[in-house]
Amino acid sequence: MRRRDFLKLAAAVQIASPARLVAVGDVHGDLDRFIDVLSMAGLVDDSAAWSGGPATLVQLGDVVDRGSKSREVIDFLIALKKQAERAGGAIHCLIGNHEAMRMYGDFRYVAAAEYQGMATSKSERERDRLFEKDLARIAGASSLKDRSDLSLGYRSKWEKDHPLGQAELARAFSPKGPYGKWILVQRAALRLDGTLFVHAGISPKYSEWSESRLNTRVKEELQAGDRLDDESVCKDTLGPLWWRGFSTDSESELAPHVESLLQKHQVRRIVVGHTPTQDGVVSRLGGKLILADVGLSTAFSARRACVVIENGEAHALDRGRKLQLK
């Protein structure tokens, strides 16, 4: 089977509805706060092992960047998924804009400690090779003939932008790297238990796209790694990894668009992350739209809150309190 056909098949797989579902927003490299929220929701025990039985966890994307434990969060999710499946439960993770950024080489939000954690005794030699390659590229596009003139004063600035360990991190999150491979088996959109989950939102530009089409396109684009075109869905500010309209637009503007999406995808509600809220989980349009990025990372407010859907009904769990979403 060709890879394109495999991606389409994987994107179209139907998932059984769970009796209890917990949706957690953006983690941003903060493993401790993530475990705190999962513990509050009854999904892990005091040793951070799965205790949720047949429950399902949906993580809404952006597990990486800002915090210093992005790789540890992914490693934790990989191990926890195996534990959940042995107990009859399930874990689904969405692709967020920050996962995509790592794959196409945008490292603006990588914490310094993460580079340090990737550096090895070979890092300086590897960075030297990258510098020579970059210098040759710039010289080739420059009218300057003397590369030594071009390199004067450039090396120190270049090294600030390319710390030791960056090359190793880029390789680990490339399409062939261990974390890049993990990202590629996740979804951009997930329909489950009468709910459509997506990291940022589905703008009118993509309102006619099916869940399967969104998933297939995002995965195909991320296969390009740092060669990804600037006109791609993954980089589009109106795309499912970036659009903030569900959070910023008025309800009167959103109402017809959201209603159309609910009908198209045959769901009762849409749950998104991406844009941190000020007051925990936010319900809009009478619960048809739920904003679940509560800023749980210490890079934001470190709020312990998530969305829980039980027997088809959604509520928020906020610092241990059950709150109805209307």
Backbone torsions as a table, in degrees:
resi	resn	phi	psi	omega
1	MET	NA	130.3	178.6
2	ARG	-66.7	151.6	-176.2
3	ARG	-60.0	-37.4	179.8
4	ARG	-62.4	-42.6	179.1
5	ASP	-66.5	-36.9	178.9
6	PHE	-64.1	-42.3	-179.9
7	LEU	-63.5	-39.5	178.3
8	LYS	-64.9	-41.1	179.8
9	LEU	-64.9	-44.3	-179.6
10	ALA	-63.4	-36.4	-178.3
11	ALA	-70.1	-23.2	-174.9
12	ALA	-96.8	-2.2	-177.7
13	VAL	-62.2	132.3	178.7
14	GLN	-88.7	143.5	-176.3
15	ILE	-118.2	134.8	-179.6
16	ALA	-67.1	147.4	-179.2
17	SER	-80.2	133.2	178.6
18	PRO	-87.3	161.3	175.6
19	ALA	-74.7	-32.0	179.5
20	ARG	-135.1	129.0	-178.2
21	LEU	-130.5	134.8	177.5
22	VAL	-118.8	125.6	178.4
23	ALA	-111.6	125.3	-178.0
24	VAL	-118.7	134.7	-178.1
25	GLY	-79.6	-160.2	-170.8
26	ASP	-58.5	130.2	-177.3
27	VAL	-96.4	-38.7	177.0
28	HIS	50.2	55.1	170.3
29	GLY	69.3	14.5	-178.9
30	ASP	-108.1	85.5	-176.3
31	LEU	-62.4	-41.5	-176.9
32	ASP	-62.4	-45.5	-179.9
33	ARG	-67.9	-34.2	177.3
34	PHE	-62.3	-46.7	178.6
35	ILE	-63.6	-36.8	177.4
36	ASP	-57.4	-45.4	-178.5
37	VAL	-67.3	-42.4	179.2
38	LEU	-64.1	-37.0	177.0
39	SER	-65.3	-44.9	177.8
40	MET	-57.7	-36.7	-178.1
41	ALA	-83.7	-0.2	178.5
42	GLY	76.7	21.9	-178.8
43	LEU	-94.3	-23.1	176.9
44	VAL	-133.5	155.4	178.8
45	ASP	-94.9	-168.2	-175.8
46	ASP	-65.1	-20.8	177.6
47	SER	-96.2	11.1	179.5
48	ALA	66.0	24.7	174.5
49	ALA	-94.5	152.5	-177.8
50	TRP	-59.3	128.3	177.4
51	SER	-131.6	13.3	-174.2
52	GLY	-87.4	1.7	-179.9
53	GLY	56.1	-128.5	-176.5
54	PRO	-83.9	11.6	-179.8
55	ALA	-68.5	165.0	178.0
56	THR	-121.7	134.7	173.1
57	LEU	-106.0	129.6	170.9
58	VAL	-115.7	117.2	175.7
59	GLN	-99.8	129.5	-166.1
60	LEU	-87.4	13.3	177.4
61	GLY	100.4	169.8	-175.5
62	ASP	61.3	55.7	171.6
63	VAL	-81.7	-16.0	-175.2
64	VAL	-105.6	168.0	173.7
65	ASP	78.1	161.5	-178.8
66	ARG	70.5	-58.5	177.0
67	GLY	-82.6	176.1	-172.3
68	SER	-100.7	3.8	-174.3
69	LYS	-126.5	43.4	-179.2
70	SER	-60.9	-48.8	-179.4
71	ARG	-64.5	-38.0	178.9
72	GLU	-64.0	-36.3	177.3
73	VAL	-63.7	-44.4	179.6
74	ILE	-64.8	-44.7	178.2
75	ASP	-58.9	-41.1	178.7
76	PHE	-62.9	-44.0	179.9
77	LEU	-64.7	-38.3	178.7
78	ILE	-62.5	-46.0	179.5
79	ALA	-68.2	-41.1	-177.6
80	LEU	-66.7	-34.9	178.7
81	LYS	-60.1	-42.0	178.6
82	LYS	-63.9	-41.6	178.7
83	GLN	-64.4	-42.9	-179.9
84	ALA	-62.0	-43.9	-178.4
85	GLU	-65.5	-35.0	176.4
86	ARG	-65.6	-27.4	-179.7
87	ALA	-92.6	3.9	-178.6
88	GLY	87.8	7.0	178.9
89	GLY	-97.4	-168.5	-177.7
90	ALA	-156.6	152.9	174.2
91	ILE	-130.9	129.5	176.3
92	HIS	-125.0	130.8	178.4
93	CYS	-116.8	137.5	176.9
94	LEU	-93.5	158.9	174.5
95	ILE	-88.4	122.5	176.6
96	GLY	-101.8	173.8	-179.8
97	ASN	-62.6	-30.2	-179.1
98	HIS	-74.8	-32.6	172.1
99	GLU	-63.8	-43.9	178.4
100	ALA	-62.3	-42.8	179.8
101	MET	-58.2	-42.4	178.5
102	ARG	-60.9	-38.6	-176.5
103	MET	-73.1	-32.6	179.4
104	TYR	-100.0	13.1	167.9
105	GLY	87.3	22.4	175.5
106	ASP	-99.0	104.3	-172.6
107	PHE	-109.2	27.5	-176.3
108	ARG	-59.4	-30.2	-172.9
109	TYR	-109.0	16.0	178.2
110	VAL	-78.6	127.8	178.4
111	ALA	-69.9	145.0	-178.8
112	ALA	-56.3	-37.1	-178.8
113	ALA	-63.0	-26.5	179.8
114	GLU	-72.9	-36.5	173.9
115	TYR	-64.2	-44.9	-179.3
116	GLN	-59.7	-36.7	-179.8
117	GLY	-70.5	-18.3	-179.9
118	MET	-96.5	-16.8	-174.5
119	ALA	-68.5	145.2	177.8
120	THR	-132.0	-179.0	178.3
121	SER	-65.3	-16.3	-179.3
122	LYS	-95.7	-0.6	-172.7
123	SER	-63.7	-39.3	-179.0
124	GLU	-64.5	-42.5	178.3
125	ARG	-64.7	-38.8	-179.9
126	GLU	-66.8	-39.3	178.4
127	ARG	-67.1	-35.4	176.5
128	ASP	-59.6	-43.0	179.5
129	ARG	-64.4	-40.5	178.6
130	LEU	-64.6	-38.7	179.7
131	PHE	-63.6	-46.0	179.4
132	GLU	-61.4	-39.1	179.2
133	LYS	-66.1	-42.4	-179.2
134	ASP	-69.2	-39.4	179.7
135	LEU	-64.0	-40.5	178.5
136	ALA	-64.4	-38.3	179.7
137	ARG	-64.9	-45.7	-179.0
138	ILE	-66.8	-42.3	179.6
139	ALA	-63.3	-35.6	179.3
140	GLY	-65.9	-28.5	-179.8
141	ALA	-96.2	2.0	-175.7
142	SER	-105.8	157.9	175.8
143	SER	-81.1	-11.6	179.2
144	LEU	-69.1	137.7	179.4
145	LYS	-97.7	-24.9	-176.1
146	ASP	-96.8	108.0	-179.0
147	ARG	-63.0	-28.7	180.0
148	SER	-65.5	-36.6	176.2
149	ASP	-64.0	-41.0	-178.3
150	LEU	-66.1	-34.8	-174.5
151	SER	-80.2	-16.3	-179.2
152	LEU	-61.9	124.3	179.4
153	GLY	75.2	-9.0	-177.3
154	TYR	-86.3	-34.1	-173.7
155	ARG	-60.1	-46.1	-176.1
156	SER	-63.9	-41.2	178.1
157	LYS	-66.3	-40.4	-179.4
158	TRP	-62.4	-41.1	-178.2
159	GLU	-67.1	-31.6	176.0
160	LYS	-64.1	-34.0	-179.9
161	ASP	-85.4	-12.4	-178.1
162	HIS	-132.7	71.3	-177.6
163	PRO	-65.5	159.8	175.8
164	LEU	-58.4	134.9	-178.2
165	GLY	100.7	-16.0	-178.6
166	GLN	-66.5	-40.1	-180.0
167	ALA	-62.7	-39.6	179.2
168	GLU	-68.3	-39.4	178.0
169	LEU	-64.7	-43.2	179.5
170	ALA	-60.0	-40.9	-179.9
171	ARG	-67.3	-39.9	-179.3
172	ALA	-65.1	-30.4	-178.8
173	PHE	-102.6	11.7	175.1
174	SER	-77.4	167.1	-179.8
175	PRO	-56.2	-25.3	179.7
176	LYS	-99.2	-5.0	-179.7
177	GLY	-82.8	162.5	-176.1
178	PRO	-60.9	-39.2	-179.3
179	TYR	-82.2	-31.4	173.6
180	GLY	-63.8	-41.6	177.7
181	LYS	-62.3	-38.4	178.1
182	TRP	-63.7	-44.2	179.6
183	ILE	-60.5	-39.8	-175.5
184	LEU	-66.9	-18.0	177.8
185	VAL	-95.9	1.7	175.3
186	GLN	-87.6	179.2	-176.2
187	ARG	-117.5	154.3	172.2
188	ALA	-88.4	-26.8	179.3
189	ALA	-144.3	144.8	-178.2
190	LEU	-141.1	127.7	176.0
191	ARG	-107.1	122.4	-173.1
192	LEU	-157.3	131.2	174.7
193	ASP	54.6	45.0	178.1
194	GLY	71.7	16.5	-176.8
195	THR	-131.1	139.5	172.4
196	LEU	-103.4	122.3	178.6
197	PHE	-106.0	133.4	176.7
198	VAL	-150.1	150.2	-173.8
199	HIS	-63.1	-57.7	-173.9
200	ALA	-105.3	-56.6	-178.7
201	GLY	164.1	168.9	176.7
202	ILE	-115.3	107.3	-177.5
203	SER	-78.1	166.6	176.0
204	PRO	-54.4	-29.6	179.2
205	LYS	-59.2	-30.9	-177.2
206	TYR	-114.7	18.9	-174.4
207	SER	-65.4	-23.5	-180.0
208	GLU	-91.2	-3.5	-178.6
209	TRP	-79.6	135.1	176.2
210	SER	-78.4	164.4	174.6
211	GLU	-55.7	-44.9	-179.0
212	SER	-61.6	-43.0	-179.1
213	ARG	-65.0	-41.5	178.3
214	LEU	-60.6	-47.3	-178.3
215	ASN	-63.5	-44.3	-178.8
216	THR	-63.9	-45.0	-177.7
217	ARG	-64.3	-45.8	-179.0
218	VAL	-60.7	-43.9	-179.1
219	LYS	-67.2	-40.2	178.1
220	GLU	-62.9	-42.6	-178.8
221	GLU	-65.8	-41.8	-177.6
222	LEU	-67.7	-18.8	174.6
223	GLN	-62.2	-23.0	-178.9
224	ALA	-75.9	-16.2	179.8
225	GLY	58.6	-131.7	-176.7
226	ASP	-75.6	3.0	174.8
227	ARG	-96.6	8.8	-176.3
228	LEU	-63.2	133.1	-178.5
229	ASP	-68.6	143.8	-179.8
230	ASP	-67.0	-16.6	-179.9
231	GLU	-92.2	11.8	-175.2
232	SER	-73.2	160.5	174.2
233	VAL	-60.8	-38.4	-177.0
234	CYS	-65.2	-22.1	179.6
235	LYS	-106.7	-6.6	-176.2
236	ASP	-70.7	124.5	179.2
237	THR	-66.5	-14.0	174.4
238	LEU	-98.3	3.3	-177.0
239	GLY	-83.3	172.5	-174.5
240	PRO	-67.8	-14.0	178.6
241	LEU	-94.2	-10.0	-170.8
242	TRP	-130.1	-29.7	-168.6
243	TRP	-63.5	130.5	-177.2
244	ARG	-106.4	9.2	-174.8
245	GLY	-58.9	-32.9	178.7
246	PHE	-61.1	-25.4	179.9
247	SER	-96.1	-33.1	-170.7
248	THR	-99.6	-28.5	-176.7
249	ASP	-78.0	153.9	179.5
250	SER	-70.4	157.2	180.0
251	GLU	-64.6	-33.4	179.1
252	SER	-65.8	-35.1	176.6
253	GLU	-71.8	-38.8	-174.1
254	LEU	-78.0	-29.6	-168.9
255	ALA	-51.0	-53.4	-178.1
256	PRO	-66.9	-35.0	179.7
257	HIS	-66.9	-45.8	179.7
258	VAL	-64.8	-41.5	179.5
259	GLU	-60.7	-39.9	178.8
260	SER	-65.7	-40.0	178.5
261	LEU	-65.6	-41.2	179.5
262	LEU	-60.7	-41.7	179.2
263	GLN	-68.3	-43.1	-178.2
264	LYS	-62.1	-45.1	-176.0
265	HIS	-91.3	-1.8	177.5
266	GLN	56.1	53.1	179.2
267	VAL	-130.9	167.2	179.5
268	ARG	-92.5	-25.2	-173.6
269	ARG	-155.1	164.5	174.1
270	ILE	-123.8	132.4	178.9
271	VAL	-118.4	129.1	-177.5
272	VAL	-132.8	163.8	172.5
273	GLY	-116.7	-134.8	168.7
274	HIS	80.5	-50.5	-176.4
275	THR	-108.7	111.9	-177.1
276	PRO	-61.3	136.4	177.1
277	THR	-92.0	167.3	179.8
278	GLN	-93.8	-25.7	-171.5
279	ASP	-130.7	44.7	178.3
280	GLY	79.8	-160.6	-179.6
281	VAL	-62.1	134.1	-177.9
282	VAL	-116.7	131.1	175.3
283	SER	-103.8	132.8	177.6
284	ARG	-126.2	155.1	177.4
285	LEU	54.8	44.2	176.0
286	GLY	65.3	33.0	178.0
287	GLY	88.7	2.0	177.9
288	LYS	-75.9	-19.6	179.6
289	LEU	-134.6	125.2	-178.2
290	ILE	-124.1	127.0	179.1
291	LEU	-99.5	116.9	-169.4
292	ALA	-114.5	3.1	174.5
293	ASP	-84.1	98.4	-176.0
294	VAL	-94.8	6.0	-178.4
295	GLY	72.0	45.3	-174.1
296	LEU	-67.1	-21.9	178.9
297	SER	-71.3	150.5	175.1
298	THR	-67.6	-9.6	172.3
299	ALA	-69.1	-16.0	178.2
300	PHE	-122.3	-119.0	-175.2
301	SER	-100.9	-7.9	-177.9
302	ALA	56.1	37.1	-179.2
303	ARG	-80.2	134.9	177.8
304	ARG	-91.7	99.8	179.5
305	ALA	-157.1	151.3	179.3
306	CYS	-157.0	173.7	176.6
307	VAL	-103.2	135.9	176.8
308	VAL	-122.9	129.6	177.3
309	ILE	-118.1	116.6	-179.1
310	GLU	-124.7	125.6	-178.3
311	ASN	50.8	38.3	175.7
312	GLY	86.7	-9.0	-177.9
313	GLU	-103.9	135.3	-176.0
314	ALA	-102.1	141.2	170.7
315	HIS	-146.4	168.6	177.0
316	ALA	-101.1	146.2	170.6
317	LEU	-115.0	110.8	-171.7
318	ASP	-124.9	108.8	-179.3
319	ARG	50.5	42.3	176.6
320	GLY	90.1	-8.5	-178.2
321	ARG	-100.2	137.2	176.2
322	LYS	-87.3	122.3	-177.6
323	LEU	-122.5	130.4	178.6
324	GLN	-71.5	144.5	177.4
325	LEU	-107.4	117.0	-177.7
326	LYS	-123.7	NA	NA
